[in-house]
Every structure is written in C-alpha cells, then in structure tokens.
Amino acid sequence: MTAETEPNLSTTRTTCPYCGVGCGLLAKRDDDGGTQISGDPEHPANFGRLCSKGSALGETIGLEGRLLYPEIDDQRVDWDEALDLVAERFSEAIAEHGPDSVAFYVSGQLLTEDYYVANKLMKGFIGSANIDTNSRLCMASSVAGHRRAFGSDTVPGTYEDLELADLVVLVGSNLAWCHPVLYQRLQAAKAERPEMRVVLIDPRATMTEHIADMHLAIAPDGDAALFGGLLAYLAETQNLDLAYIERHTEGFDGAMASAQSISLETIADQTGLSETEIEAFYRLFAETDKTVTVYSQGVNQSSIGTDKVNAIINCHLATGRIGRPGAGPFSVTGQPNAMGGREVGGLANMLAAHMDIENAVDRDIVGRFWRARNLAAKPGLKAVELFQAVGEGRIKALWIMATNPADSMPDADAVEAALQSCPFVVVSDVVSDTDTMRHANVKLPALAWGEKDGTVTNSERRISRQRAFLPSPGKARADWWQVAQVATRMGFAEEFAYDSPAAIYREYAALTGFENAGTRDLDVGAHGDISDAAYAQMRPFQWPLAADNAKPEKRFFADGGYYTPNGKAQFVAVAFERPKRADNEYPLTLNTGRLRDQWHTMTRTGKSPRLAGHTSEPHCEIHPKDAADIGVNDGDLARIQNEHGEMVARVHISERQRIGSVFASMHWTDQFAAKGRVNALVPSVIDLVSGQPALKHATVCVTPMHAALFGFAVCAAPPVDTGLDYWAMARADGGWRVEFARAEPMADIAEYARMMIASTAEMEMLTYFDEAGGTARIAFFDGRRLEGAFFFSLRPVDVARVHMTEELMTSFDDPRARFRVVAGRPSADRPDPGPVVCSCLSVGANEIAMAAASGCGDVDAIGTALGAGTSCGSCRAEIQGIINAQPPVAARQS
Ligand code: SF4
C-alpha cells in the first residue's frame, strides 16, 4: 500500500508519532468516522502500553486547521505551479550563488523515506550539505559523543536493559513525562524487583523523582564534573575493568588524568551537591555491576553536552559495562524518528547510512551508489548556523519541512526576522497557521500521521512501520513525493523516480549494506530487495539486519568491535568547567522542557481538550524562596526577561524547583498565547563539538506582571482580540478556555465582554457585579446554550475552571440554572473536580485529594476509587504527589 492509496477500514498496526520510545499502536476506524487508538500488545517497545498523548491521538486527526492545498503568496495553486516555482527558484539561486546558497531544514517528524530523499537531493545532487534537522536541538550531543567514543553513532543497548539492570541512573531525563512508556516499563520492573535502585540526577524534582531511591538536585551543567569525579573514584576504589580497558579501549590515561585533576570540593562546588550525596552515588555506582545510565535533553541541550555524554560513556567503558544485558550508557531521543534521521544522514555533518561526510572512502561509496551528480564534499550548516546564515542573507532559498523553527529554535525572534528577510521560503507542513508558516512564499500541504506510510526508528534501534489508515485529504501529498517532484524538475528525474515508500526503503536498505561487510554499524542490507508485500507486512525489528545476517545480536560492544580505525573505543578527556552562571542583572537560570500532555509546538496535541486540561497556559515553576524575593504568589502572572526577549507565564511555586532556577515549558506559540514563546529568551549558544544549542541554560530575571484587570473566560468560539496584554487559549469540549489580563482598567466591563464575544442581538446577557470585591461575572446565552462566560477581577481570577468548561456542554433548559454560571462555582451536588490529573479518565486534582483525605492511601487505592491512573498510567506519579501532600492521618482527624 502506498501513502496515496485509500486504506481499508480495518484495524491498522502503526507507530506513535510523538516521542522516541516508538510505541506500536492499533488504529481502528469506527463506523461513524472516528478512530480508536490502543497500544499494540505485540510491539516490543510498549507491549500494549500507551501514555496520555498516544491514547489521545484519535482526538487530533480531524481536518480543522489543516493545510490542504498548495499556495503561492497565500493564493491557492495547483501542484505543478507550486513545484515548478520551487524548482525554478532553487535552481536560480544555485546557478547564481552556488549550491551553498540554498538549504533544507527538516524534522524528526519526517519518516525515514522522506528524510532519505531530501538528504539525497541536497547532498548528492545539489552539491551542498546544507540540510539539517530539528533533531539537532534534541540529541546532536549524543551523536557527537557516540562518534567520539565508538567511532559510530551507535546506541549499544535495548529497552530491556532498563528492566534487567540493578541500578538505573537517569541523568537530565524526566522519563515519567517525556518517555512515559519507558518509565512505565521501569516502574513495573522495580515493582517486581524492589531491590533495583534508581537514581535521578536533575536540577528539578520532576515527576520521575517518585520512582527514585536517590535524587541528586544537581546544579545546571554540573554533570560533567560529577561523572568526571566518578571515573576517578572508580579507579581509587579499584572498581575498574582493567581487562576491558586494555583489550578494547584507548585514551584511558588521558581521561583519568583529567578526572583526577578535580577534587571532591570542586565537584561539590560545580554540582551544588554535598560531598555526602556525591559519595553515596559514587559508592552505589561502583558496587553495582548491572548499571544503565539513561540520559536525555538535560545532558544534550548544553554548551558542554558532548563532554557530558563522554564523561558518562567513560565510566561505562572503564567498568566494561556496555553492551551486556542490564548494562550500558543509553541515550533516549526526543522525537519519533530522530534515530531514522540520523541513519539516513539528516544531520549536516553526516552522510547517509551512518557514513561520514569528511571521510573520502565514505564519500566515494555513497557517491557511486547514488550515481551522484554533485556530491557534497564538506559538512553543511548546522541548525543555529543555518538560520544565522539566513539572517545574514547568505541563504537565498530555504525549504522547511514538518517543523516550526520560529518557535523551537533558540533566539526565536531572530529566527523569525531571518525568515522574514529570506528571499524565498518554502514550508511543507500539515497545518495552515504556524509561526513559521506565516513567512512562507510557498506552502506545500503534507500528509499527516494516519495518512502517510513509511518507517521510523526508535531509541533502541528498532525500525517500525508507520502505516496510513486515513485517506489523503484535499491535495496533501507525502513529503518524499514533494521532494522527488522538485528533484525531477531540477533535472534529476532518473535518480528520483520513486513510485512508493517501499521503493525508497529498498534503496536505503541496500545502501546500508553496500560495501559494508561489517565495517559499519548500520546495516539493514537484508531488506535491500524487500518486496512491496513484505514491506507492507514488515514487523518491528532491531538493526543490524545484514544480508548475511552476520551480526544478529541485539547489543553492541560487549566484546569490543568499535567502529574506530583500530577497533578500540576512545576515552575522552573532558573539560569540567561549567558555563557562565547567572549574574546580578539576570539572576535566575532558565531551564526549558516539556510537559506531560503536550508535544512540541502543540500543532497536534493542542487540538485535544483532554490534553489541554492538564496545563492550559504557559507557566513557570519557581522555588518559594525565589518567589518571595521577587514578590510573586502562586497563580500570579510573571514576566520572564533577558536581553533576547520576554515571555509571560503563570507562576507555580514549588519546592521541587531548585533555588536560583526557573522552569518554563517549550510548547506555547503565538497561536495559543501572547508572549508564550520561551525560546525567544534562549541565546544561540551552542556546544562547539555538536552544534546543539544550550536550550536549558539561559539567564533571566523574573518580575511580577502588574495588571489592572485579570480575567478567565469559556467561549464557544475563540474570543475577539481586543488588545489584551496577556492571553492564553486552550481547547475545551464545546469551545475554548481563555486566561487574560489587561494593564489598563476598563470603564465599561459589560461592553468589553460584548466586544470579546462579538455579541449578537440574539444573545441574552446575565451579569453579576461586586464593586466592593472588584469582581464582575458576565454570561451570554443563545437559547439553551452558553455562548460565553467572562470572569473579571482585580486579582488573578478565582473560579472553578474545569466546572466552567463543562458548562459549555450543558443544555440550560431551566433558566434558573443559568445563575450557576455567574456564580462561577458548581452546586453542592457537583463538586469542582479541579485541574485534570488523569487525562484518560478526566479525573481532577480535587477529586484525588478528596479520595486521599478519605483514606485512599496509595495510587492503586485511588485507581480503585476513581479509575485515575488505571489507563495509560502517565499520571501515577502526579497522583502519588497529591497523596504525599496530604497531611498525616492523625492531623487530618484533629
Ligand atoms: Fe507515544 Fe507515549 Fe509511546 Fe512516546 S511513550 S511513543 S508519546 S505512546
């Protein structure tokens, strides 16, 4: 089946489009056109499990907001016109300014087949390596660290290792929220073997802390020093595997000399941890043979990310804990196909099939295999450099596929300005309105998840099929088709004559095996001649899968066999200096990251009311001491500022936050909030080895946002923009929920509410004013239906928000029931459930707290009473947190 054929309506086995866990899904079409999503019990990544995002996928596949037709300068055109123009403008730029005057910026959301074709066009035929990917933002430092140590970008282990380990060290990884199914697997393994130990190394006590036996609240970027010290400790306590070091590695003495150059006092200073904490961790690591160290964005998104990765790998090499069941360093990727992108050369400094653009032998292999007309001979521009080049006018034509750099790149305002100034911008995407799309000269409608066909690779090297189960809407076409069509128009018809993703996959698989003979890690040559039927039926498998099946094992490097010239792993002597810390002007360190129920810039998850219920506006977490110093209370609005930009966020005060740090999530865009783009604050500081930006280490100041008027509203339709100084919108069943604030007071609040809802003559208005208390509540009804309810206050609005969003779905047959709306509180028989904790079963924090107060002492008891935590399980850590926050039973009874 190709991406363009009409799929049948039976259950389809496919793969989740969100995180790098890569869960298998079953998508079942309903008779009424809906889709039921469940976990695939046979998929080896998740064995039927899902998280809240995966299980809500069925709510995100509607056509609302989709880009369905090609457009030039915002006018609908046919495909030929759009593709001709793209080919013409790219060819003109190349002819006039050379191949390096054009660029592609692609995405870990692309399928491997899309990625392969885009990379082949740029590196093999245009003759530039100016193709980079948003995966640069999430795991380039792991790639660089792997290549320095192993000679190849190889993830040695498998997910099963987390279950088999006696010690799992989670570094800069909020596994509970960012890789929830892996967290569920770890949680189940620990429940079965309580003697298993988990250490969390993270500046914040994230939800992952609930599974940890030890939490080290490390100072930002203190990890390199911590693991450097660990290497020295392993030597001092004679816990090295000298035979492994001797037989399979090089560079040990240099790395050890560097590690021994820092004292315990220095490590304590660099990490902010006590010497007792550090020694306790070192002891545990030293005495536990079966140790897995999992690391993610907290390690990678740093100006010293590659050194951190190598500091971790050094400790595993020194103990021979690599490639064995239950032992190894383990990088988990953010995106669903970040690994696939790495494999086909989606990074500007790589060639396809894990080959090296700076290696003449590799260039020769790829060049001959592709029959390349103009193979790139040097690395291209990495993401941050690429957009700087756009801003400087060096890039004349840019094609962005399946990503939103105007929000996700650091120094996001400068990236927007660069896009604005670029002579020719093409954007292929599924949504019509993003902060990037508004700068496109040509908009190309792409197929979305559920409509496209191809493969993805997850964090454990497992290749799975993503399959179409929905028809292609409008004129949307696959990304690989779009690229192949442009290539054809640029004169490369023969080399891009693909008729299906299966044909592309065959070519890619053959390239991995071409003149390989065990010299390269990535080999799926067994699929070089896979039939269309076998591709359609392909089951998930881990590479390598060579044609001669010479390396069928699941793990790498237990017996050496590294992909360096002499086959030995390289220890790396890393630097231990932390980057610049906060100063008087910008005293706080801004840590950015993800929330449990949102994905990237919310183009998909933002459509789900269930997911929006968990966190419905930009928020920042701050320690009580810092909040007191700044003068903000829980629920206030705050400005977060530095020399690069500004955002406004709701304050959440939490002891889980480290003093001196503030956390804000990366998800909000101009579509969902005013001033919610956190990456506007992040400077373009990069790791000089990997090119990955330090997205977790901006310095900022936080001040209260003073407003004359605060508001909350629920509306059947998005409210009219009336010049609010702050607003944030989120989907609710039956409409929207909106938070807002104004700097200036309003003389006539009722009139203002009328303007916001664009009141019509048919609407009936109900008002309640409390002048002494400084509050006003105004509701609009059209017949039995609530059109909008507005709550104004001189302070942040206190109203039962979840209850109010439910009123949008209520039929007000009895006019007296309308007074309940302006009361802003549910009646006694309908208690306010509070903010959503369990999004699968819509159970709120108040309900869980009440159940805990009345005797449900653990998560399972809450599950029995309310159902919360019994579906995908992503909320179990939060439920435990609510239980823990309850006063002891004796106190409750007094
Ligand atoms: Fe999707 Fe959740 Fe699985 Fe990640 S853990 S792949 S988001 S279902």
Residues whose N, C-alpha, C, O or C-beta is under 5 A from the ligand:
A	BS01	SF4	C16 Y18 C19 V21 G22 C23 L50 C51 K53 G54 H179 P180 V181
